[in-house]
C-alpha cells in the first residue's frame, strides 16, 4: 500500500519543462521584438439604438398572463385512496390513524352508498405521492392490509393555499 501511495504522489507531482524543445530563431527582428513598445489597444464604444422598443408590449403581456393565472380555480393533481369498503367503523379507524400518523396531510372520508372511501392528501407531483405511499406502507396501517391507490383528481386551488390548521 505505501508503494502505491508513493507512486501516486510521483504521478501527481510530475512537471515537465518543454521550453528546451522550442525552436530558436536567429533573426534579429524577432529577437528585438521584445524591446519594441507595444501598440495601445483602442477601445471604441458604439451606441446601438434600439429600433423596436418592446418593453410596453412585454409588460402588457405579463399583465394578461397574471390575470389568466388569477382565474385558475382547479388544478390537476393526485390523491391517495387508502381504503374502499363497506365497513364504516374500519373506515373511521383508518382515518383516525391517518390523522395521527400524517398530521400535516388532509384525510377525508367520502360515502358512496354502500361504500366508504378514505383518501389522503392533495398532491400536484407524483414524486410526493410516492414518498407518502412509502411512509404509509411502513406505518401502523400495514396491519390493516391497505393497498394505497393513486387517483387522478381535479383539486380546487384553495386547498393548496390554506393550511389544515385553518380549517
N, C-alpha and C positions, 0 to 999 in steps of 0.2 A: 504493500500500500504506500509506504513512504517513497518508493522509487517512482511510482505513478505520479505522486504529487510533485516531485522534483521535475519530472518530465513535462508535466502540465505547466509548471512555472516557467520552464525554459521556452515552451511554445508561446506562452502569453507575453513574455518579456522580450521577444526577439525583435530587433530593429536592424534594418539593413541600409547602409549608406550607398545610394545609387549615383551620387554625384561624381564618383570617379569614372563612371562609364559614359558621361556626357562627352559629346564631341566638342573639341576646342577649335575655334576659328582663328586664323592668324590675320584676318583682315583688320586694318587699323580703324576703319569706320565703325565696325561692330564693337571693338574694344573701347573706343572713345564715346560710345553712345551713352554710357552711364554718366559721363561728365556733362553732357548737354542738358540744358534746362528743359523740364517737361512742359509741354504746352498746357495752358489753362483750359479747363473744360467750360464751355459756355452753357449756362442754364437759362434757357429761354422759356418763359411761361406764355402759354397761348390761351386766350379766353375763348371758350367754345360756347356760343349762345345756344340755349335750348329753343328749338324752333316750335316744339309742341309741348306745352306745359300741361301735364295730365293730373296734377295734384287735386284739382277740384273734382274731376271725374272719379278719381280713385276714392276720395273721401265720401262722395255721394254713393259709390258702390258699397263701401264699407257700412254706411248707414242703412242701406237696403238689406244687406246681409244680417246686420244686427237686428233689424226689425223682423226679419224672417225667423231668426233663431228665437226671438221672444214669443213667437206664435206656436212653437212646438209644445205640444201638451202630452204626447205619448211617445215612448221610446221602446224600440225592440230590445228585449232582454231575456233573461232566463230566471227560472226559479227551480228549486229542488223539491220534488214531490217525495216526501218521506213515507207517507202511509196512505193507502187507499183501501178502505174496507168498510164493513157494515157494523163493526163493534164500536159503539160510541165511547165507552169507558176507555178502551185502548187508545182511541184517537186522542182523547183529552190527556191521558197519561203520557203519551208520546209528545204532545205539545208542551206539557209542563216540563218534561225532561229537556226538550229543546230550549225552552226559556232559561233553564238552569245552566245548561252547558254552553249555550250560544246567546249570551245576554244582549249583545250588540246587533244581532241579526233578527229581523222580524220573523215570527212564525204565525201562521194563520190556519184556521180550520174552516173549510167550506163544506156545507152539507148539500149533497145532491142525492136526494132520496133514492134508494136506501143506503147510499154510501157516504162516507166521510173522507175528505182529502185533507191531509196535513201537509202544508208547504212551508218551506224555509227560505227566506231571503228574496231579494230582488237584485239581480246581478246584470251588468251590462257585458261583462267579459267572461268567456268560458274558462279562462285560467283561474279566476276567482272561484268559480263553481267547483272546479277540480280540487282546489285546496280545501274547500269546505266539505266536500264529499269524503276526502281522505280523513279529515278530522272526525266526521260523522262515523265512519267505519271503525275508528279507534276509540270511540267514546263509550259511554254506558249503554247506548242504544243498540249495540251489537247483540245484546241479549234478546232483543225483540225481533230479531231476524228481519231487519228492514232491508229493503232494496231501493236505494235512492235512484230516482229517475230525473234527468234534466229535461225540463219542459220549456219550450219557447213561449214567450208571453209578451203582450203589449202592456207596458208598465206606465202608469201616469207619472209625469216628471216630478210631481210634488213629493213622491215617496223617496226620491233621491235628495231632495233639498232639506226636508225636515228629519230630525233625529227621532229615534224611538222614544227617548225620554220626554219629548214634547207631546206625544200623543197619549 
